[in-house]
């Protein structure tokens, strides 16, 4: 009889103390609610940017994603790498590209991609579309102002060939639903006018306020003295800093004189400003030459 009473007492002790030991078993406890084996989804809308079919500009694509298990920045880029769901859009990022890692330090997001991201067969416009497809998509993360692209953990001077990525980049609103305007086209027009001795055309490429007050004859004389008798030019390379209202274009070119008998290499930096869907020259810089005709 005593043994039965002891067993009964122990059973009561185990029952009342068990709730404090195993919270998944004791559903009666208010302090330890049961944990669901199926966590609720955390659905968010993200905006990805893809080129339109004609490769003229970027178009936003809204996508719903579940962000319960991974950082939002990782999900955004991995969704971007999957490509578009819209038949009116396309994707220029190579399908083999892998996202190696993401990191946010301060207000800069660092995106580390595999080497497959780099392509050598893209035009300037196509390169801009790929670059800002990544940057504009990534920078939607809260408190991120700039994006630094890395390839296999290292920085590159240029993305593919034309746009610099050695420093963090800001987004570009100009390339969204607006046809891309090539900054180098203004530089080429500048030198074409020099060769044709169309100095009025040269001056008209500058961003000038109060044009009616400018002494065009004096400016024409200035260009004639500086450039002399250029017969041809050849752009060896150029690098574009960004695609925004203000753009810096670094150019290395060969200038040919006296019917191509003489040649010299010149490095110049063109500071351009976008006005009425065309880049105008704000100033020109090099070691021996500064031009600002405001």
N, C-alpha and C positions, 0 to 999 in steps of 0.2 A: 504493500500500500504506500509505504514511504517512497518507494522507487517511482511509482506512478505519479505521485504528487511532485517529485523533483523534475520529472520529464515535462510535466505540464507547466511548471514555473519557468523552466529553460525555454520552452516554446514561446511563452509570452514575452520573455526578454528578447529573444531573437527577432520576434515579429516587430516589436516597438523600436528596437535599436537598428534594425536593418535599413530603415528609411534614411538614416543618417550615414549609412555606409555605402549604399548603392543607389544613386539617384536615378538610374535608368529603370530600376525595377519598381520603385515606390511612386506610382502615379498620384497618390494622395497628397504628396508633399507640395506645398506652395513655393518652397524655397528652391526646389530643384525640378523645374518643369522638364518633361521629356524632350529629347533632341530628335528632330525629324531626320530620317536617313535620306530624305530628298529635299535639300535646301531650295528655297524659292529662287527663281531666276531674277536677275537684275538687268532688265532690258533697257538699253540706252540707244538713242539715235546718234549716229556719227555721220559726218560729211566727208566723202571722198571726192577727189578731183581727178577727172579723166579727160583726155583730149576728145574733141568731137571727131567724127569720121573723116572730115576734110583736113584735120590737123591744123586748125586755125586758132583755137583757144581751148581753155579748160572749162569744163562744165561740172557743177556740183552734183553728186549722187548721194542721196540719203539712204542709209542702211541701218537696220536694227541689229544690235548685237547684244550678247549676254556677257557682262563684264564681271561676273561674280568671282571668277577664279584667277584672272590675269590683270596686269596693269593696262589701263585704257590705251596708253600709247603703243603698247605691243600689239594689242588687238587691231588698232587703226591701221598700222603699217602692214600687218599680216593680211588684213582684208584688202588693202590696196594691192598687194602683191598677187592676190587671187584674180584680179582683173574686174572689169565692169560687168554689171548685170543688165545694162542698157544697150540695146542693139544699135542705138544712134551714136554710141561712144566707142572708144577703142582704148587700148593700153599699149604703150611703147616700152614699158619696163620688161626686160627679158624674163621669161617664165622661170628660168633656172635660179633667179636671184633669191637669196636667203637673207633673212634678218638675223644677224648674229646676236645682237644685244641692243638694249635701249638704256638710257640713263638720263636723269634730269638733275642738273646742278645749277642752283640759282634759277634763272629764268631761261636757261639754254637747254634744249633737248639734244642729246647726242645719239645719233642713229648709226649703228655699225652694220654695214652690209657686206655680203660676200662679194668676191671679185667679179662674179657674173653680172653684176649691175652695170659694169662699164662696157659701153659699146663704142666702136670707132666709126660707125657708118651713119651717124645721124647728122642732120643739118643743124644750123644754129637754132632755128625755130623748134625743131624736134627736141633738141637738147634742153631748151627752155621749158618745153612742155613736160618733159620727164622730171626735171629739177623741181619745178614749182608744183607738180603733182604731188611729190613727196613732201615738200616744205609746207604747202598750204594745208595738206591733210593733217600733218603732224602738229602744226602750230595751233590747232583748235583746242588742244589740251589746256586746261585752266592754268594760268600763271606762266605759260610758255610764250616768250616773245621772239626767240630766235631758234634756228635749227642748225646743228653742225652735222654734216654728213661725213662719215668715216668709211674707208674701204679696208676690210681686213684689219681694223684697228688703227689705221693710219690716215692722216689728212692728205689730201691731194691739192696741188695748186689750181688745177682746173677740173671740172666735172668730167666731161669727155674731151672737149677741145676748145670751147669758146667761153664758158662761164666759170668764173673763179669760185672755189669752195674752200679756200684755205682758212676762211674765217666764218663764224656763224652767220646765217642768212635770215633776213626777215621775209615775211610773206609778200606776195605780189597780188594786189587786187586788179591790176591792169590787165592781167592775162586771163581773167575769168569773164567769159562771155564777150570778150572784146578781141578782135583779130590782132594777132601778134604783129608788131611793127619792128623791123630790124634796125637797131642802132647803127650798124656798120653801113647801112645804105646811105645815111647822111654823110658819113666820112667819105665814102666813094664819090658821092655827088660833089662834095667839096673839091676833091682832087681832079675830078673830071672837068669842073669849071675852071680850075687853075690851068690845066693843060690847054683848054680851049680859049684861055684868056678872057673868060666871061666873068669879070670881076664884080659886076653888079649881081650876077647870079651867086657868086661866092658870098657877098655881103648879105644877100637875102636869106642865106642859110643861118645867119646869126639871130639869136634871140635879142632883138633890139627894141627898146622903148623909144617912142618919139622919133620914128624913122625920118620924118620930114626935116628934122633939125640936124641930121648927120651930113657931114661933108663927104659925099661919095667919091669925089675926085681925089681927095687926100687919102682915103682908105684904099682906093684903087692903086694909087702910087705906092702905097705901103706894101701891098701884095706883090706888085711888080718888082720892087726892090728886093724883097725877101726871097721870092721863088725864082726870079729870073726866067730863063728859057727852059722850063721843064718840058720834056717831050713825051715822057711816059712814067708811070708809077706801077709798082707791084707790091701788094700787101703780103708780107711774109707770114705774119701771124697777128691775131688780135685777141684780146681778152676783155670780156664784159663783166663788170662788177656785180650787177644786179639788173632786175627788170622792174623799174619803177618810174616815177615822174622824173627823177634825176638819175642819170646813168653815167658811169665813167667807162670809157673805152680806151684801153691801152693798145697802141698800134705800132708794129714794127714794119717799116716799108722801105723799099728801094726806090730812090728818085733818080731818073735818068735825064741827063742834060745834053744839049748840043747834038740833037738827033741821035741819041743813045750812045754817044761816044764816051761820055763821063757818067759816073754813077756814085751815089753815096747812100749809106744806110742811115735812116732817121727813126728815132723813137719819139712818139708823141702821145699825149693823153688828151682825149677829147671829153670835156664835161658837157653833157647834153641834157636838154630839158624837153619833155613831151608837150607839145602845143598843137591843138587841132589835129590829133592823130598823126603827127609827124614830129620826129626829133629835130630840135634846133640846137645850134651850137651856143653854149653859154660862155665857154672859154676853151683855149687850147694851151697846153703846157708841154714844154720840153726843156732840156738843159739850157738851150740858147734862145728860146723863143717863148714869149708869152703874148697871147692875143685875147683881149677882152674889149670889145668895141661898143659896150653899152653906152 
